[in-house]
């Protein structure tokens, strides 16, 4: 597969478990259950330069470290919704994103911080060699408790049609 680039998107996580989405501030995206990215980071989703086969790295901040929670490859973009059919998920110790790819002093951008195709492929290779497993959309990662998974599904399905206000400012520093 020809990967044109990678995009790093920072997300909120559950305060008690970095693997889970924050059900109050960030309940929907990335939606591993449905293979969609439909509410958060509108500048990313509606960016005309976003390409199919772009790798999206789902980053969360844990103990002041930028860690990769999951990643997916964009398969389709339609009406501002990004679709994917599988995802890599950190079932063990997560990788910290290298400082050269996401400096802690760097501002987050609304389109996602762009990294090269080579860096994207290298990161994917590291993830696969590390503690990340690949799952088809709709499959619960084994490191997520069944009750937590069901709660995420229920919460995201309830707020799909609501206005979404994730915690995001373009001037934020990590």
N, C-alpha and C positions, 0 to 999 in steps of 0.2 A: 504494500500500500504506500502510495506517495503522500507523505505528510508535508503540507506546505508550511506549517508553523505550529507553535503551541501558544496557548493563552493561559495565564495564571489568574484565577479568580479567587479572591478571599471571601470566605463565608463565615457566618456565625455558627457556633456549635452549642450543643446542650452543655450548660455549665458543669454538669456532673459526669459527662461522657463525651469526649471530643469526637467519637465516631458517629454520634447522632446529630441530626439537624436540630437547631434551636427552634422548638415548637412555637415559641411566642414571637420571636423576631425574624425567623427565617424558616418557615415551616414547609416550603415546597421544593426549592431547588438546592442541589441537583436532585431530580426525582428518579431515584434508582428503580422505583416500583413501576413507573410507566415509560421510562426512557425519554423523558422530556425535560427541557429547561425552559420554563415558560413565564416566570414572574420576576425573577431577580435580574439585576444587571441589564436593564433595558438597553443601555448604550452598546453593550456587547451583542445582545440578541438581534438588534435592529441595525447593526453595522453592516453596510453594503460590502465592506471588504472581508467580512467573515466568509471563510471558504469551507466547503465540504472536506472532510478528512483532517481538519484542524483538531489537534489534541487539546482538550480542556483539562487543566490540572486544578482540582478542587483543594484549595489551601485553607487550613484553619490555624489559628494562633493558639498554641498551648504552651504554658510556662515560658512565654516570651520567645518561643521558637516557631518558625514558619514550617509547618509540617504538611505533607501531602496526604490527605484523607482518601481521595479517590481520583480517578481520571477516566475520561471517556473520549471517544473519537466522534466528531460530528458526522452524522450520516445524511442529514437532510435539514434544510432551513425553510420554513414556510410560515408566512404571516407573523414573523417575530418569534416563532417557537423553534427551538433547536431540538433535534431528535437524535438519539443514539440507541444502539441495540445491545451493547454490553458495556461493562465498566470494570476497572481494576479497583480493588478496595483493600485498605490496610487492615489485614486480619491479625497481624502481629505488630511489632514495633515499627512505627511509621518512619519514613525517610524525611529528614529535614531538607528543605530545598536549598541548594547551594547558594551561598551569598552572591556569587557572580551572576546568578540568574534572577535573583530577587533580593537586592540589597535592603537591609532593614531601614535604611534612610530614604529609600525610594518611595515616592508617592504612588498610590494605587491609581490606575486609570479606569475610566468608566467602560472602556472597551476590553479590559483585561490586559494585563502586562504581557506583551508579545515576546516570545523567545523563538529562536531559529529552529528549522527543521532538524538540524543535527542535534542541538541540545534537547529537543523534544524526544527524538529517538533514543538518545543516551539515557534520559530520565526514565522512559518507558522500559528500557532494558534493565536499568537498575531496580525499578519497581518489581519487575517480573522475577528477578534474581533474589530479591529481598523477601519481604513477608506479605506481598500483595497477591491476591487471587483474582482471577477474572471470572465474572458472573454474567450470565445473560440477564437482560432487563427483567425485573419482577422477581428475581431470586434473592432471598435474604442472605447477606454475608454471614458466615458461621460465627463471626465474632460479635454479632448483634443479637441480643436476647429477643426471643419471639414476641414477648409482650411489648418491648420497646419498638420493634418493627411494626407490629399491628397498630400501636399508638401513633407512630409517624404516618402510616397510611391513612388512618382515620382522620387525623388532624389535617393533613394536606388535602384530602378529598373534600373536607368541609370548607376550606378556605380558598379553593381553586378560583371561585368566581368573585372573591373579595379583592378590594384594592390591596396591593402589597407594598409595604414600606419596610424594606430591610435596612439594617443599619449600614449605611454606606455614605461616605463623603469622599470626594475626589482628592481632597487635600489631606486626608489622614496619613499619618506616618505609623509604621509598625514599631 
